[in-house]
Amino acid sequence: MSNLPPKIDDLGERTRLVHAGRDPSQQHGFVNTPIYRGSTVLFPTTDDLLNRRGRFTYGTHGTPTTQSLEAAWTQVAGAAGTVLAPSGLAAVTLALMAFLKAGDHLLMTDSVYRPTRIFCEGMLKKFGVETTYYDPLIGAGIADLLRPNTSVVFTEAPGSQSFEMQDIPAIAEVAHGHGAVVIMDNTWATPLFFPPHDRGVDVAIEAGTKYLSGGSDLLLGMVSANERCFATLRKTYDALAMCPGPEDVFLGLRGLRTMALRLREHERQALDMAKWLGDRPEVAQVLHPALETDPGYAIWKRDFKGSSGLFSVVLKPCSDKALAAMLDGLALFGMGFSWGGFESLVVPFDCATYRTATQWRPGGHGLRFHIGLEDLDDLKRDLDAGFARLRDADG
Ligand SMILES: *Cc1c(COP(=O)(O)O)cnc(C)c1O
């Protein structure tokens, strides 16, 4: 399957998103790769069957639909190859299992997505892998934590919920000098805003559930890898048969075509809202690395090409009751996990209950916002009324 229109080099990002992983000439002229469902793949001869000859050999190993998204994501991420997974968390666990074995040591950012942490503390520990959490701001100081058996350094930028910005190139340089593999959860920026493999990341994870979908209507993960790591990743994928469902892959391909547009709009809306929230008397601090006032701004500016729709604020001290009065009465903001869809969301959070290498003491409740595609004035009115309820509740 060709992945690009012929005879055109140096395509821009948006053109690539439209064409990648698509070959209408193979689909009777229809624009999109259809949903292939299936387990059995028939071989024409005994010889072909015994030697597993052919691009497709069995449903768990891939279909034209999954190959289409793998090829497209490989281009978008600037990788050597991609495997898919049935969720973002499955993509994380697949990447970790590919590069760790019993007796290994893992360095994990303290700001990581919490379910990743739970996997380290449960499954990885059970299989004999030791995890050390590190300060996300450690940069080249990661050198002090590397041990002879450290095989993976796991990063995520910005940090989950609290949005610490990591110096990925500095961490990667030190880790590579040690022979360790650098894995990054790149879900927030996507490769459009942070090209992971150009910045020293060997293996990059994306929860396709978020901006690839854009609709809160599917679960999907992508793991892309550079030349050094792809063969090992693919082998682990085949061993685990961690294949996503065909409808979700199809919807992921559909989302890919409009992802750049949606992401730019989420970025614009979120920056506007972050500044508006920063001016509110009820807000103590805005945690958004693309704001000049943020401690992570310099690194964001150097390494990232954009920011997405997700950020947090810390409120000035208020009672739990006042916070509930604010949130329970919101008409447009939904409360629920995940993000990346067209709708705005808010969730309260408290990192203090689970972080171990750093201390989280912001002095007020944390709120994480995802800014959707609604009219900003409507969203602001919804929050304005919420802040009024918050103030009233505390008298
Ligand atoms: C949502 C998310 C995941 C997990 O994705 P699911 O598809 O919900 O399993 C992983 N990492 C980050 C940073 C996320 O935000």
The ligand as an SDF file (V2000), in Angstrom:
LIG
                    3D

 15 15  0  0  0  0  0  0  0  0999 V2000
   -5.9560    8.9890   28.7860 C   0  0  0  0  0  0  0  0  0  0  0  0
   -4.4940    8.7810   28.8990 C   0  0  0  0  0  0  0  0  0  0  0  0
   -3.9460    7.5170   28.7920 C   0  0  0  0  0  0  0  0  0  0  0  0
   -4.7860    6.2800   28.6620 C   0  0  0  0  0  0  0  0  0  0  0  0
   -5.6430    6.2350   27.5760 O   0  0  0  0  0  0  0  0  0  0  0  0
   -6.9220    5.2790   27.6310 P   0  0  0  0  0  0  0  0  0  0  0  0
   -7.2540    5.0650   26.1940 O   0  0  0  0  0  0  0  0  0  0  0  0
   -7.9630    5.9930   28.3970 O   0  0  0  0  0  0  0  0  0  0  0  0
   -6.4830    3.9990   28.2990 O   0  0  0  0  0  0  0  0  0  0  0  0
   -2.5790    7.3970   28.8780 C   0  0  0  0  0  0  0  0  0  0  0  0
   -1.7940    8.4710   29.0750 N   0  0  0  0  0  0  0  0  0  0  0  0
   -2.2850    9.7070   29.1670 C   0  0  0  0  0  0  0  0  0  0  0  0
   -1.3590   10.8500   29.3600 C   0  0  0  0  0  0  0  0  0  0  0  0
   -3.6540    9.9110   29.1000 C   0  0  0  0  0  0  0  0  0  0  0  0
   -4.1470   11.1460   29.2270 O   0  0  0  0  0  0  0  0  0  0  0  0
  1  2  1  0
  2  3  1  0
  2 14  2  0
  3  4  1  0
  3 10  2  0
  4  5  1  0
  5  6  1  0
  6  7  2  0
  6  8  1  0
  6  9  1  0
 10 11  1  0
 11 12  2  0
 12 13  1  0
 12 14  1  0
 14 15  1  0
M  END
$$$$
